[in-house]
Amino acid sequence: MNLKDKVQTIQASAKTPSILVVGDLMVDHYITGSASRLSPEAPVPVVNVKNETTTLGGAGNVVQNLVSLGAKVVVAGIIGNDSAGGDLISILSKEGVETDTIIKDGSRPTTVKTRVLVGSHQLVRVDREVTDEVSETISAELIDKLNGYLDEVDMVLLSDYNKGLFSPFLTQAVIRAANARGKRVIIDPKGLNYKKYEGAFIIKPNRKELAEAAKTEKINSVESLQQAAGIILEQTGAEYIVVTLSEEGMVILSENGYSLLPVKATEVFDVTGAGDTVLATMAYFMAGGLTLEESCELANHAAAIVIRRVGSATTTIQEIIEDIERGES
């Protein structure tokens, strides 16, 4: 059975892959308008607001990609006890996502990134956030809630945006709880402390993140990729490192060697959010029973679709099938 047939089999299956996403949840707030004059108070544009929109950011991008593919999703994380947190829960609920594992912490705000846009230009970004580590009390509450769902899901994703959720205490507790139930853990990492990801099945950094975490020189060859991945594999005991290379595709590395998967795109407009698409697609198809190599091949097709579009985007199973067919013709 070829890869397209396998995808169609998963698409037609009565069993829907179920995935738990634990991650840094954020709200992306966009203010769009026009500007034709400078303020008399300071040499800055005066923006006449025309529209405001609110969307999911951070780990929410992974969630939306999984929903678009057709997965059943449970999302866990920490938000503030504020209106932005309420907006976030509302958006997730409308997507059909299980949100009972989201904890409200009154000591920190929901992370909100506000972008002011005039035409296609971003004038300023204003961030409202606290990135201190979440307390062990709140972490323990979240872990207790997760224990009620780990038996039900096929796979666990950790989407780390370095906003304070993934303390070593919480990260290790989640990985150990998942491993105890035979659930594979895939991590999209941030920061320099990869030791906290010990026990993960897959860690998925981009090239720059891998170089920084491994404390190596700039990665510009397969040999330097292997050297850096070897350091992280030794630190974490992970089975695989999957490195995304932007418009160059991705590479799967393990103690047994590597496999390079060139990107499928013929046009590249915007790579924003492509890493989240790759993470979600890998997890979805592995949860559906495909191998890591097959799932990464399909993630490359998914990434090729979204980087042809402007802004963070999602794709569907049908679009992936059509992209495979275009490559076959």
C-alpha positions in Angstrom: 0.0 0.0 0.0 1.5 3.4 -1.0 1.5 6.4 1.2 -1.5 8.0 -0.4 -3.6 4.9 0.1 -2.5 4.7 3.8 -3.6 8.3 4.3 -7.0 7.6 2.7 -7.4 4.6 4.9 -6.9 6.7 8.0 -9.3 9.3 6.6 -12.0 6.7 6.1 -11.4 5.0 9.5 -14.0 5.2 12.2 -11.3 5.7 14.8 -10.3 9.3 15.2 -6.7 9.9 16.5 -6.9 11.4 20.0 -4.1 13.7 21.0 -3.3 15.6 24.2 -1.5 18.9 23.7 0.2 20.4 26.8 1.5 23.9 26.0 1.9 27.6 26.4 -1.5 29.0 25.5 -1.7 32.5 24.1 -4.0 35.0 22.4 -3.0 36.8 19.2 -4.8 40.1 19.1 -4.7 42.1 15.8 -5.6 45.8 15.5 -5.8 46.9 11.8 -6.4 50.4 10.5 -5.1 53.2 8.5 -2.5 56.0 9.2 -2.2 59.2 7.3 -0.7 61.6 9.8 1.8 61.8 12.7 0.8 62.5 16.2 1.4 66.1 17.5 2.5 64.5 20.8 5.4 62.4 19.4 6.8 61.4 16.0 4.6 58.3 15.7 1.7 57.5 13.3 -1.8 58.0 14.4 -3.8 54.8 13.6 -7.4 55.0 12.9 -8.7 51.6 13.9 -10.9 49.7 11.4 -11.0 46.2 12.8 -9.9 44.0 15.7 -9.6 40.2 15.7 -8.6 37.6 18.3 -7.1 34.2 17.4 -5.2 31.4 19.2 -1.4 31.7 19.4 1.4 29.6 20.8 0.3 26.0 21.4 -3.1 27.0 20.1 -1.6 26.9 16.6 -0.8 23.2 17.1 -4.3 22.6 18.4 -5.9 24.3 15.3 -3.7 22.2 13.0 -4.8 19.0 14.7 -8.5 20.0 14.6 -8.1 20.8 10.9 -6.7 17.4 10.2 -9.6 15.8 12.1 -8.1 14.8 15.4 -9.9 14.7 18.7 -7.9 17.1 20.9 -7.5 17.7 24.6 -5.6 20.8 25.5 -3.9 21.5 28.8 -2.1 24.6 30.0 -2.2 27.7 32.3 -4.1 30.9 31.6 -5.0 33.9 33.7 -8.3 34.5 35.4 -9.1 37.3 33.0 -11.1 38.3 29.9 -8.4 37.2 27.5 -8.4 33.7 29.1 -12.2 33.6 28.6 -11.7 34.5 25.0 -9.2 31.7 24.6 -11.5 29.1 26.2 -14.4 30.3 24.0 -12.3 29.9 20.8 -11.2 26.4 21.8 -14.7 25.3 22.7 -16.0 26.4 19.4 -13.4 24.2 17.8 -14.7 21.3 19.7 -11.6 21.0 21.9 -11.7 19.6 25.4 -10.6 22.4 27.8 -11.2 20.9 31.3 -7.5 20.5 31.7 -6.8 24.2 31.4 -6.0 25.8 34.8 -6.7 29.4 35.7 -3.9 31.1 37.7 -5.0 34.4 39.2 -1.3 35.4 39.8 -0.5 35.7 36.1 -2.2 37.2 33.1 -3.1 35.2 30.0 -0.4 35.9 27.5 -1.6 38.3 24.8 0.4 39.5 21.9 -1.2 42.6 20.3 -0.1 43.6 16.8 -1.0 47.0 15.3 -1.1 46.7 11.5 -1.5 49.4 8.8 -1.9 47.8 5.4 0.7 45.0 5.3 3.0 46.7 7.8 3.3 45.9 11.5 3.9 49.1 13.4 4.3 47.7 16.9 3.7 44.6 19.0 2.6 44.9 22.6 3.0 41.8 24.8 1.1 41.2 28.1 2.7 38.2 29.9 4.5 36.8 32.9 7.2 34.2 32.0 8.1 33.2 35.6 7.9 29.4 36.2 4.4 28.2 37.2 4.3 27.3 40.8 4.5 23.7 41.9 1.1 23.9 43.4 -0.5 24.9 40.1 1.7 22.4 38.3 0.5 19.6 40.6 -3.1 20.6 40.0 -2.6 20.4 36.2 -0.9 17.0 36.5 -3.8 15.7 38.5 -6.2 16.7 35.8 -4.0 15.2 33.1 -4.0 11.8 34.8 -7.7 11.6 34.0 -7.0 11.8 30.3 -3.7 10.1 29.6 -5.3 6.7 29.3 -7.8 7.9 26.7 -5.3 9.6 24.3 -3.1 8.1 21.6 -0.2 10.5 21.9 1.0 13.5 24.0 2.5 16.7 22.5 4.4 19.3 24.5 4.4 22.7 22.8 7.0 24.8 24.7 7.1 28.6 24.0 9.3 29.3 27.0 6.5 31.2 28.8 6.9 29.5 32.2 4.7 26.4 32.0 7.4 23.9 31.3 9.4 23.9 34.5 11.6 20.8 35.0 9.1 19.6 37.7 6.1 19.8 35.4 7.8 18.6 32.2 9.3 15.5 33.8 6.0 14.7 35.6 4.1 14.8 32.3 6.7 12.7 30.4 6.9 10.1 33.2 3.1 9.8 33.5 2.8 9.4 29.7 5.6 6.9 29.5 4.1 4.9 32.4 1.0 4.4 30.2 2.9 3.6 27.0 2.0 7.0 25.4 4.7 8.5 23.1 5.7 12.1 23.8 6.7 14.5 21.1 8.2 17.9 22.2 8.5 21.2 20.4 11.3 22.6 22.6 12.4 26.1 23.6 15.3 27.4 25.7 18.6 25.8 26.5 17.7 23.2 29.1 16.9 20.1 27.1 17.7 17.9 30.1 14.1 18.5 31.3 12.9 16.7 28.2 14.5 13.5 29.3 12.4 10.4 28.4 10.7 12.0 25.3 10.2 9.9 22.2 10.8 12.7 19.8 12.2 16.2 20.2 11.6 18.6 17.3 13.7 21.7 17.3 14.5 23.9 14.3 18.1 24.3 13.2 18.8 27.4 15.2 17.2 26.0 18.4 19.3 22.8 18.1 22.5 24.6 17.6 21.9 26.8 20.7 20.8 23.9 22.9 23.8 21.8 21.9 26.1 24.8 22.3 27.7 24.1 18.9 28.7 26.4 16.0 26.2 27.3 13.3 24.7 24.2 11.8 25.4 24.2 8.0 25.9 20.6 7.1 24.6 17.1 7.7 27.8 16.4 9.8 27.1 19.4 12.1 23.5 18.3 12.4 24.5 14.8 13.5 27.0 16.2 16.0 24.5 18.6 17.6 21.8 15.9 17.6 24.1 13.5 19.2 24.6 15.8 22.1 20.9 16.2 22.7 20.2 12.5 22.3 22.8 11.8 25.0 21.3 14.4 27.3 17.7 13.3 26.9 17.7 9.7 25.9 15.2 10.6 23.2 14.6 8.0 20.5 14.7 10.6 17.7 15.5 14.3 17.0 13.5 15.7 14.1 15.0 19.0 12.9 13.0 21.3 10.7 15.1 23.2 8.2 12.5 25.8 7.0 12.3 25.8 3.2 14.9 23.0 3.0 12.6 20.4 4.6 13.5 18.3 7.7 15.9 15.6 8.9 15.2 12.6 11.2 18.2 11.8 13.4 18.8 8.9 15.8 21.8 6.9 17.2 21.5 4.8 14.1 21.9 7.5 11.5 19.8 10.1 9.7 17.2 10.5 7.0 16.9 13.8 5.0 13.4 14.7 3.7 13.5 17.7 1.2 10.6 20.1 1.3 7.8 19.5 -1.1 7.0 23.2 -1.8 7.7 24.8 -5.2 6.7 28.3 -3.8 7.5 29.8 -0.4 5.5 32.8 0.7 5.6 32.6 4.5 7.1 30.0 6.9 5.2 31.4 9.9 3.6 28.5 11.8 5.0 25.8 9.6 6.8 24.2 12.6 3.4 23.8 14.4 1.9 22.3 11.2 4.8 19.8 11.1 4.4 18.9 14.8 0.6 18.4 14.5 0.9 16.4 11.2 3.6 14.1 12.5 1.6 13.4 15.7 -1.7 12.9 13.8 -0.4 10.3 11.4 1.7 8.4 14.0 -1.4 8.2 16.2 -3.1 6.8 13.1 -0.6 4.0 12.9 2.0 5.2 10.4 5.7 5.1 11.0 7.8 8.1 11.9 9.3 8.3 8.5 5.9 8.1 6.8 4.5 10.7 9.2 7.4 13.1 8.5 7.0 12.6 4.8 3.3 13.7 5.2 4.3 16.6 7.5 6.6 17.8 4.7 3.6 17.8 2.4 1.5 19.7 5.0 4.3 22.2 5.5 4.6 22.7 1.7 0.9 23.6 1.7 1.0 26.2 4.5 4.2 28.0 3.5 2.5 28.8 0.2 0.1 30.9 2.2 0.6 34.1 4.2 0.4 34.0 8.0 -0.1 31.0 10.3 -2.2 28.5 8.4 -3.6 25.0 8.7 -4.3 22.2 6.2 -6.5 19.2 5.8 -6.2 15.5 5.0 -7.8 16.1 1.6 -5.3 18.9 0.7 -2.4 16.6 1.7 -3.7 13.9 -0.6 -4.0 16.4 -3.4 -0.5 17.6 -2.8 0.8 14.0 -3.0 -1.1 13.6 -6.3 0.5 16.7 -7.7 3.9 15.3 -7.0 3.0 12.0 -8.7 1.8 13.7 -11.9 
